[in-house]
Amino acid sequence: MNKAELAQLLADRVGITKVQAEKVLEAFTEITTEEMKAGGEVVLTGFGTFSARPRKGREGINPRNPQEKIEIPTVVVAKFKAGKNLKDALKGRNSSTKKTETEVATASEKVAS
């Protein structure tokens, strides 16, 4: 799915125009980028967290000349950590249908007997 397709789906679902949805997406990406550049993070509870983290510099090997060592500098990289609801959805679970500890214990007792 590309940005235009996402904007169209947002517009259809929320009941706004595609142009308005594109403006919302553009604003979201700008705000998220600015916050990450400033060292902060953007948390969408249940969905995930966008953040920027430094990746340490290290010594590497030049792919054009494997005998030559090169120094790879420290860089700041974007990171996304998936939230619980997103993880559960991707695993095929629905958080509202999880069994309680009592249900699990009762099921275990039935199997044991």
C-alpha positions in Angstrom: 0.0 0.0 0.0 1.4 3.4 -0.9 0.6 6.8 0.5 -2.2 7.6 -2.0 -3.9 4.3 -1.3 -3.6 4.8 2.5 -5.0 8.4 2.1 -8.0 7.0 0.1 -8.7 4.3 2.8 -8.5 6.9 5.6 -10.8 9.3 3.7 -13.4 6.5 3.1 -13.2 5.3 6.7 -13.3 8.7 8.5 -15.6 10.5 6.0 -13.2 13.2 4.8 -11.9 14.0 1.4 -8.8 12.4 0.0 -7.0 15.8 0.0 -7.7 16.2 3.7 -6.5 12.7 4.4 -3.3 13.4 2.5 -2.8 16.6 4.6 -3.3 14.6 7.8 -0.7 12.0 6.7 1.8 14.7 5.7 1.3 16.4 9.1 1.8 13.1 10.9 5.0 12.3 9.1 6.4 15.9 9.6 5.5 15.9 13.3 6.9 12.4 13.9 10.1 13.3 12.0 10.6 16.5 13.9 10.0 14.8 17.3 12.5 12.0 16.4 15.1 14.5 15.2 14.8 16.3 18.6 15.5 13.0 20.4 11.9 12.3 21.4 9.6 9.5 20.5 6.0 9.2 19.3 3.9 6.7 21.1 0.6 5.4 19.7 -0.6 3.2 22.5 -1.4 -0.3 21.4 0.1 0.3 17.9 3.7 1.1 18.6 6.5 3.6 19.3 8.6 5.6 16.7 12.0 6.7 18.0 15.5 7.5 16.9 18.5 5.7 18.4 22.2 6.0 17.8 23.9 3.0 16.2 27.5 2.6 17.5 30.3 3.0 15.0 32.3 -0.1 14.3 35.1 -1.5 12.2 34.0 -3.2 8.9 35.4 -4.7 5.8 35.5 -2.9 2.4 33.3 -5.0 0.1 35.4 -3.9 -2.9 38.7 -4.8 -1.2 38.1 -7.5 1.5 41.6 -7.1 2.8 41.0 -3.4 3.7 39.4 -2.5 7.0 37.1 0.6 7.1 35.7 2.6 10.0 31.9 2.8 10.0 30.8 5.9 11.8 28.1 6.3 14.5 24.7 7.1 12.9 21.2 7.8 14.2 18.6 5.4 12.9 14.8 5.3 13.0 13.3 2.6 15.2 9.8 1.3 15.5 8.7 -0.9 18.3 5.4 -2.7 17.8 2.8 -2.3 20.5 0.8 -5.2 22.2 -2.3 -4.8 20.1 -0.4 -4.8 16.8 1.7 -7.8 17.9 -1.5 -9.7 18.9 -3.2 -8.8 15.6 -0.3 -10.1 13.6 -0.2 -13.3 15.6 -3.9 -13.8 14.8 -5.1 -13.2 18.3 -7.7 -10.8 19.4 -7.0 -9.3 22.8 -10.7 -9.2 23.7 -11.0 -13.0 23.4 -8.0 -14.0 25.6 -8.8 -16.5 28.3 -8.7 -15.4 31.9 -6.5 -17.3 34.4 -9.6 -18.9 35.8 -10.7 -20.2 32.4 -7.2 -21.6 31.8 -7.1 -23.3 35.2 -10.6 -24.8 34.6 -9.6 -26.1 31.2 -6.4 -27.6 32.7 -8.4 -29.4 35.4 -10.8 -30.9 32.8 -7.8 -32.2 30.8 -6.1 -33.6 33.9 -9.3 -35.6 35.0 
